[in-house]
Structure formats: structure tokens, C-alpha cells
Amino acid sequence: MRKVSALCLAAVLVVPACTGGGGRDAARIDPAQLAAFAPLPAAMESPTNPVGEEKTDLGRMLYYDTRLSRDQDLSCNSCHKLDAYGVDGRQFSVGTQGQLGVRNSPSVYNAAGQVAQFWDGRAPTVEEQAKGPILNPVEMAMPSAEAVVTRLEAVPAYRAAFKRAFGGSDPVTFENVGLAIGAFERRLTTPAPWDRFLLGDTAALTPAERKGFNAFAANGCQACHNGALVGGALFQRIGVVQPWPDRSDIGRAAITHAAADTLVFKVPSLRNVERTAPYFHKGTAATLPEAVRLMARHQIGRDLTPEQVGEIVAFLHALTGEAPAAYVAPRGQ
């Protein structure tokens, strides 16, 4: 797992400022700038949790099932809606008996390939993350793992589905709940025009999107938002250059108990970012232009012009992918 990179800020400070301007040259991308990126894989495979049809079918059933919540009124899909790019559009999601969480719910799409799960990285994999909300007293509020197993074992369709997915004489376990949901999530990928461009289709991006990528790169955004997920690969302090105004959430330090991790959060993937407002760990930015402006100011110390913000936002539109509609469609239980 990668720690906060000292090179992240250094890379930002050495790139030239975006000069803006129009014309053909402004939309021409230097191939060297693409070295930090990669196309999205079809699935985020795990050596410890092989993905198969029986397991993903079970994971899909579990993902949509409200029986995994104490009052049988919430499912994974309640906060991570698969028909809404994996988010619920709220600043804070609503849990059991109307309780609100304390951080914005990130998208589940493309999450399996990230360095860790949750804003503070407390779960290393989607398999571990899937189990957390089920037992969280503010979220789905099941009293224990044993209670989850008891409820699922009472459903004949689940006994059969767990048997198909895992075999053995006692396959209905809480551990297998996480493995099944995680296997399902590992195929929640959203290929986008950006991927077609990286694979050689130069017409996949509009001139405005190409110009926007140049503004994105010229302002150093790729120092933290890079790779196949355009982010999600490291942790960074929020407010690197200019202090972040809300310091009430200490971030990763609550997990590591290290002072150096105060206000450190996982860098989010920018995949589908135009469709996943509001933004940041507290959901405090309502629009994408506002989020871009705040990141430039607090992370790299630049006050972008409205034109520069608009250019970067244009590029981010190219990261909006296509959700696998047939794969995520709910099926009978």
C-alpha cells in the first residue's frame, strides 16, 4: 500500500502553468503526457478471490438484498446505486432509522482496483469493505456476523447459491458474504472515451476534451490523479499548500494513530466524476467546477481562471464511462 508521496507535490510544482488559448496546438496532446495513464481493465482481479459466475451471481443477490440490514430496509445499493454511477447523490448517506453517516459515500464502480477502500483506507479490499456497513450501527446495523448468517440460512435460495459459489458443507458464512459481494464488485468497470483514446482511437476525444487534458496536465493534476483509475492509487493530505477550511475530520490518522496522517485521505478516482457529486470526503463541493477550483487552490496553490476550470472540466467529461447495465440488473432471489 502506497503512502503519501513526497513526489506528488514536487511534480505539481515543476510542471508549467496552463497558458490557455485556442487553436489547433491547444488540442494537440504530447504523447509523453500519457505515460502516467493506462486503459481501464475489464475486471479488477484478485489472486485470493477468483471471480466466477456463481460467485458474482450470489454477490449481486446480496448487493441488492435489504435482508442484510437490521430493519430490512437498506441494501448496499441504497447508498451505492448502480443505476446512478454507484452513488446516492447525497452529502451524507441515510442509514438505519434515518441516521446520517459522517463522510460522503464514494462510488463502487471501479473501486476494486484502488489502493484501499473507504476514504481513510481502513479496508484493504472490496471484500473487506463489503462487510463493514452491514455491521455498522449507523448504516445497516446488523447486530453481529452470526445474525447475518442466521438470516441468510433461513432462505433456501441463499443456501443453494452459497453452495454453488463456495461448495463445502457449511458455505453460508459472513466471510463468504464479503467474498461474494467483492467478486461482484470486481466487474463493476466503466470503460469511457478516455480508454478508447489511450488504445489508439484519436477521434474518441473532442478537441475541447483534448485541450482540457492539456490543462489538466499543465496544472499538475496527474501527479495524484493518474493510472488506469485516474486516481485511487495513493493517499494525500487535503490542504497541501493552503490549509483546508474544515479540519474536523482527521482522516487516516484515526486509523494509523500517526500524526503525519492527519487530514490524509485516499485520493479519489476521477472515473465518472461528473456524475458523482457532491465531492470530497465531506461532500462540501456541490459542483464539479467548484471541486476543480478548490483542489487547485488548496493542493497546488493556484487560483485557476474560469477558462482553465472549464477546460479541465471538459476533459473530466471524457472519463464518464458506460455502466454494465445487463450485469448490474437485479435478478430473482
C-alpha positions in Angstrom: 0.0 0.0 0.0 1.5 3.3 -1.1 1.9 6.1 1.4 1.6 9.8 0.8 4.2 10.6 -1.9 6.6 13.5 -1.4 6.9 13.5 -5.2 3.3 14.3 -5.6 3.7 17.9 -4.6 7.1 18.2 -6.3 5.6 17.0 -9.6 2.9 19.7 -9.3 5.4 22.4 -8.7 7.7 21.7 -11.7 5.1 21.5 -14.4 4.4 24.6 -16.5 1.3 26.6 -15.8 -1.5 26.3 -18.3 -1.5 29.2 -20.7 -4.9 28.6 -22.2 -5.5 29.8 -25.7 -7.2 28.3 -28.6 -6.2 26.9 -31.9 -5.1 23.6 -33.2 -2.0 23.4 -31.0 -4.0 23.7 -27.8 -5.8 20.5 -28.7 -2.7 18.5 -29.6 -1.6 16.1 -26.8 2.0 15.4 -26.3 2.3 11.5 -26.1 4.8 11.8 -23.3 2.0 13.2 -21.1 0.1 10.0 -21.5 2.8 7.8 -19.9 1.2 8.3 -16.4 -2.1 6.7 -17.6 -3.4 3.3 -18.7 -6.7 1.9 -20.1 -9.2 0.5 -17.6 -9.1 -3.3 -17.3 -12.2 -5.3 -17.9 -12.2 -6.6 -14.3 -10.2 -5.9 -11.2 -9.0 -9.4 -10.4 -7.9 -10.7 -7.1 -5.5 -13.7 -6.5 -7.3 -14.5 -3.3 -10.8 -14.2 -4.5 -11.2 -15.7 -8.0 -14.2 -14.3 -9.9 -16.7 -16.8 -11.3 -20.3 -16.7 -12.5 -21.7 -18.5 -9.4 -19.9 -16.1 -7.1 -20.9 -13.0 -8.9 -24.5 -14.1 -9.2 -24.5 -14.6 -5.4 -22.8 -11.2 -4.9 -25.4 -9.5 -7.0 -28.2 -11.0 -4.9 -26.6 -9.9 -1.7 -25.8 -6.4 -3.0 -29.5 -5.7 -3.6 -30.9 -7.5 -0.6 -32.4 -5.4 2.2 -32.3 -8.5 4.5 -28.7 -7.6 5.2 -29.9 -4.7 7.3 -31.3 -4.9 10.8 -34.7 -3.4 9.8 -34.7 -5.0 6.3 -35.0 -1.6 4.6 -31.4 -0.9 3.4 -29.1 -2.7 1.0 -25.6 -2.0 -0.4 -27.5 -0.4 -3.3 -29.2 2.1 -1.0 -26.0 4.2 -0.7 -24.2 2.9 -3.8 -26.9 3.0 -6.5 -25.7 1.0 -9.5 -28.1 2.9 -11.8 -26.7 6.2 -10.6 -22.9 5.6 -11.1 -22.6 3.9 -7.7 -23.6 6.9 -5.5 -26.7 8.3 -3.9 -26.1 11.9 -4.7 -26.3 12.9 -1.0 -23.8 14.7 1.1 -24.1 12.0 3.7 -26.0 8.7 3.1 -29.0 7.8 5.2 -28.6 4.7 7.4 -30.7 2.8 9.8 -33.6 4.8 11.4 -32.6 7.9 9.4 -29.1 8.2 10.9 -26.6 10.1 8.7 -23.1 9.0 8.0 -20.2 11.4 8.6 -18.5 11.0 5.2 -19.7 11.1 1.6 -20.3 7.7 0.1 -17.9 7.1 -2.8 -18.8 5.3 -6.0 -18.5 1.5 -6.0 -17.7 1.5 -9.7 -14.0 0.8 -10.4 -13.4 0.7 -6.7 -11.8 -2.7 -6.6 -8.7 -1.5 -8.3 -7.9 1.2 -5.8 -5.2 1.1 -3.2 -7.7 0.6 -0.4 -11.3 1.2 0.5 -13.1 3.9 2.4 -11.7 7.5 2.5 -9.3 6.6 5.3 -8.2 3.3 3.7 -9.2 1.2 6.6 -10.2 -1.8 4.5 -7.6 -3.2 2.1 -10.1 -4.7 -0.4 -13.7 -4.5 -1.6 -14.2 -7.9 0.1 -13.4 -6.4 3.5 -15.2 -3.2 2.7 -18.4 -5.0 1.9 -18.7 -6.4 5.4 -18.2 -3.1 7.2 -21.5 -1.3 6.5 -23.5 -4.4 7.3 -22.4 -4.3 11.0 -22.0 -0.6 11.3 -24.6 0.7 13.8 -25.2 3.9 11.8 -25.5 2.1 8.5 -27.2 -1.3 8.1 -26.9 -2.1 11.8 -26.9 -5.9 11.9 -26.1 -6.8 15.5 -23.5 -9.5 14.6 -22.0 -11.6 11.8 -23.8 -14.6 13.3 -27.1 -12.7 12.9 -26.4 -12.2 9.3 -25.6 -15.9 8.7 -28.8 -16.9 10.6 -30.9 -14.7 8.4 -29.4 -15.9 5.2 -29.5 -19.6 6.1 -33.3 -19.3 6.6 -33.6 -18.5 2.8 -33.5 -21.7 0.7 -32.3 -19.8 -2.4 -29.3 -18.5 -0.5 -28.3 -21.9 0.9 -28.3 -23.2 -2.7 -26.4 -20.1 -4.1 -23.7 -20.2 -1.4 -23.3 -24.0 -2.1 -22.9 -23.3 -5.8 -20.4 -20.5 -5.2 -18.3 -21.9 -2.5 -19.0 -25.7 -2.1 -18.3 -27.4 1.2 -20.7 -28.5 4.0 -21.1 -25.0 5.6 -20.8 -22.4 2.9 -23.1 -19.7 4.4 -20.5 -17.6 6.4 -20.0 -13.9 6.9 -16.6 -14.2 5.3 -18.2 -15.6 2.2 -20.7 -12.8 2.1 -17.8 -10.4 1.7 -16.1 -12.6 -0.9 -19.3 -12.8 -3.0 -20.1 -9.1 -2.9 -16.4 -8.3 -3.6 -16.4 -10.7 -6.6 -19.5 -9.0 -8.0 -17.9 -5.5 -7.5 -14.7 -6.6 -9.2 -16.5 -6.5 -12.5 -18.1 -3.1 -12.0 -16.0 -1.3 -14.5 -17.0 1.6 -16.7 -14.9 2.0 -19.9 -15.0 5.5 -21.2 -14.0 7.6 -24.3 -10.7 8.2 -22.5 -9.9 4.5 -22.7 -10.6 4.4 -26.4 -8.3 7.3 -26.9 -5.5 5.6 -24.9 -6.0 2.5 -27.0 -5.3 4.5 -30.2 -8.7 5.9 -31.2 -7.6 9.6 -31.6 -11.2 10.6 -32.5 -12.5 9.4 -29.2 -11.9 12.7 -27.6 -13.3 16.0 -28.8 -10.9 19.0 -29.4 -12.3 20.5 -26.2 -11.6 17.3 -24.2 -8.0 17.1 -25.6 -7.5 20.8 -24.7 -8.9 20.1 -21.3 -6.4 17.2 -20.8 -3.6 19.6 -21.6 -4.9 22.0 -18.9 -5.2 19.0 -16.5 -1.6 18.0 -17.2 -0.2 21.5 -17.3 -1.6 22.2 -13.8 -0.1 19.0 -12.4 -3.4 17.2 -11.7 -1.9 14.0 -12.9 0.7 13.9 -10.1 -2.0 12.4 -7.9 -4.7 11.5 -10.4 -3.0 9.0 -12.7 -3.0 5.4 -13.7 -5.9 3.4 -15.0 -8.3 4.9 -12.5 -7.1 8.4 -12.8 -6.6 8.4 -9.0 -7.3 6.0 -6.2 -3.7 4.8 -6.0 -2.3 6.7 -3.1 -3.1 8.8 0.0 -2.6 12.6 0.2 -3.1 15.4 2.7 -6.0 17.7 1.9 -4.7 21.2 2.0 -1.1 20.6 0.9 -0.4 24.2 0.0 -3.3 26.2 1.5 -4.9 24.8 4.7 -8.3 23.1 4.2 -11.0 25.1 6.0 -12.7 22.1 7.7 -10.2 20.2 9.8 -12.7 18.4 12.0 -12.1 15.0 10.3 -8.6 14.0 10.9 -8.7 11.3 8.2 -6.3 8.4 8.1 -4.7 9.4 11.4 -7.7 8.0 13.2 -6.7 4.6 11.8 -2.9 4.7 11.9 -2.7 7.0 15.0 0.2 8.7 13.2 0.4 12.5 13.4 1.7 12.6 9.8 -1.6 11.1 8.6 -3.7 14.0 10.0 -6.0 15.2 7.2 -4.7 12.5 4.9 -7.3 10.8 2.7 -7.3 8.4 -0.2 -7.0 10.3 -3.5 -10.3 9.5 -5.2 -10.6 8.1 -8.7 -11.8 10.6 -11.2 -13.7 8.0 -13.2 -17.3 9.2 -13.7 -16.6 12.2 -11.6 -19.0 14.4 -13.5 -21.8 12.0 -12.4 -20.9 11.5 -8.7 -21.5 14.9 -7.0 -21.2 16.1 -4.3 -17.4 16.0 -3.9 -14.7 15.4 -1.2 -14.9 13.4 1.9 -17.5 15.7 3.5 -19.4 16.3 0.3 -18.9 20.0 0.6 -18.5 20.8 -3.1 -21.8 20.7 -4.9 -20.5 21.1 -8.5 -17.5 19.8 -10.5 -16.2 23.3 -11.4 -16.2 24.2 -7.7 -14.3 21.0 -6.8 -11.7 21.7 -9.5 -11.2 25.3 -8.3 -10.8 24.2 -4.7 -8.4 21.4 -5.4 -6.2 23.8 -7.5 -6.2 26.4 -4.7 -5.6 24.0 -1.7 -3.4 21.3 -3.3 -1.2 23.3 -5.7 -1.7 26.9 -4.7 -3.2 28.1 -7.9 -6.3 30.2 -8.5 -7.4 28.9 -11.8 -9.3 31.2 -14.2 -12.9 30.3 -15.1 -11.5 29.4 -18.6 -9.0 26.9 -17.1 -11.6 25.4 -14.8 -13.9 24.9 -17.8 -11.1 23.3 -19.8 -10.3 20.8 -17.1 -14.0 20.0 -16.5 -14.3 19.3 -20.3 -11.6 16.7 -20.0 -13.2 15.1 -17.0 -16.3 14.5 -19.1 -14.2 12.1 -21.2 -13.9 9.9 -18.0 -17.6 9.2 -17.9 -18.0 5.6 -18.8 -20.7 3.1 -19.6 -22.0 1.1 -16.7 -22.6 -2.6 -17.5 -26.4 -2.5 -17.5 -27.0 -6.2 -18.1 -24.5 -7.2 -15.4 -25.9 -4.9 -12.7 -29.6 -5.6 -13.4 -31.3 -7.1 -10.3 -32.3 -10.7 -10.6 -34.6 -13.0 -8.8 -33.7 -14.3 -5.4 
